[in-house]
Amino acid sequence: MGAVSLVIDVDNSAGFKGFFDKFPSLIRQATESLARSCCIAGKLDPQRLDQQQVASYELAWVYAEYRAASVAWESYNGAATDLQQGLCGIYIASAAQSIRTRLEPLLPILGIEPEDFDRLFGAGELRSMMQALLAPAYLAEVGQEVIQLQGEVGQVKLDDDKEMMQTAFRKLAVDIVEPLAESIHRQDLTVPEAILKPLGEMGVFGISVPQQYGGTAPDADADNASMIVVTEALSEASLAAAGSLITRPEIVTRALLSGGTEAQRVRWLPQVASGEKLCGIAITEPDYGSDVAGLSLKASPVAGGWLLNGAKTWCTFAGKAQLLFVIARTDTDRSLGHKGLSALLVEKPSTDKHEFCFDQESGGRLTGRSIPTIGYRGMHSYDLVFEDYWVPEANLIGGAEGQGRGFYLAMAGLTGGRIQTAARASGVMRAALKAAVRYSQNRKVFGAHLGDYPLTRAKLAKMAAQVAVSRCFTYRVGELLDCGEGQMEASLVKLFACRSAEWITREALQIHGGMGYAEETAVSRYFVDARVLSIFEGAEETLALKVIARQLLQDALNKGERHS
């Protein structure tokens, strides 16, 4: 790997240093300019924001790619191996290209002078670094190293406890999940007890539950690293059959910790942690997805509780779950928007069936039908219809004081869901990259192994770079969240990692050729499973426009007000 250490030399990194020194000023100027064009009387205007959706979307992506590149830059300067440094360099060069492409058509809208833009992206030192790191010969050499390592790239430093945890769950994933993953996917089965039971015994469902309530999380401090380690390991074996099982109990747990009564925590959290109560989430409705303020499922007060009437959709694991986290409208005044929503814990029987109907003695009914999907099979997402379904008063999270706080309780859980989704994406990426490497070694085309061709090696190098940086980014955001920071970064890494997973699984399938399109090959499952990642836990467009861009623009306005 001599050429790698020759090209990746600290003395040759001046181009990247210049980029990271100068780019923040440019993007800050662009953000402030776009914020001014989207506001009236100092406040962001919804109509103007909608008019600038394309610019806002690209701006969100620029921030995500730049933040990933910044993490790569940190790793580049502290890399323990030539390969790690090379992979980080490849990503930074690719990110700089992508950022330039995204920004250039928007220069007039963003108020960026072409001369300033050209001065940054046309700098000779930056251009030289990009040319060196994306040179075909260099990519091929890095790809050869990736092949030799069987795709094991992007190592993240963990403490001894996390290393042991990672080893244990990777072994469990290989021994228990992998042998069942393909049959679950192809036969569209529900996750069986053969997986649920050992995962429960390993404490998977209680990773976010504090120890005082029967879980494994510290009572005082957050522990996102454990969640990331476990989620990534299980997702590498199967996203749907194992990797996503932690998400729903985490959302319920965070909601109870954020706004539940102590009595509710004592009652529910031990059951969630043990897996006695498997969880489902019912937020989305047929006419309202990310637009939570429009939700209409009605919760009407009656003696001793509430009656639920209305429909929910895309309720993952709602069949198997015994406990549903439901957002319902408890105030009939629709003008209140999200302030009229509350969160309830709804109990139901568990079933493996794709359709169900449960009748209460009181006359209430809950029916469900699974939605056929191209991937992410095993947990199943359901359409639900509530008809006078009775929920005890004690199941309103937060009690009387919890009325109107449903939106905020859901958001408390979804922040954790975003970093967890990034971890799921990392697991799927790892599986796809390693599958591509194996196939490149085994498949012969025109008298040579696929991995002997420069194009295959270049593809593997770029894939490995994306995997390595995505892993570093995910674990870095986990650290920030543990410190009470990183809310924005959680959205950025979710955006970044999910798109990365889509691209890497696509490239892995392509390397497999016709066999990649066959269901008998696991890489086809990785491909269709990865596609859901950019949709749930905040659809890519909504996340970019309504969360990331809006917050960036609001922060720019606030900063301008402070300086005025």
Buried (B, 14 or more C-beta within 10 A) or exposed (E): BEBBEEBBEEEBBBBBBBBBEBBEEBBEBBBBBBBBBBBEEEEBEEEEBEEBEEBBBBBBBBBBBBBBBBBBBBBBEEBEBBBBBBBBBBBBBBBBBBBBEBBEEBBEBBBBEEEBBEEBBEBEBBBEBBEBBBBEEBBBBBBBBBBBBEBEBBBBEBEEEBEEBBEBBBEBBEEBBBEBBBEBBEEBBBBBEEBBEBBBEBBBBBBBBBEBBBBBBEEEEBBBBBBBBBBBBBBBBBBBBBBBBBBBBBBBBBBBBBBBBEEBBBBBBBBBBBBEBBBBBBBBBEEBBBBBBBBBBBBBEEEEBBBBBBBBBBBBBBBBBBBBBBBBBBBEEEEEBBBBBBBBBBEBEEBEEBEBEEEEEEEBEBBBBBEEBEBBBBBBBBBBBBBBBBBEBEBBBBBEEBBBBBBBBBBBBBBBBBBBBBBBBBBBBBBBBBBBBBBBBEBEEEEEBBBBBBEBBBBBBBBBBBBBBBBBBBBBBBBBBBEEEBBBBBBBBBBBBBBBBBBBBBBBBBBBEEBBEEEEBBBBBBBBBBBBBBBBBBBBBBBBBBBBBBBBBBBBBEBBEEEE
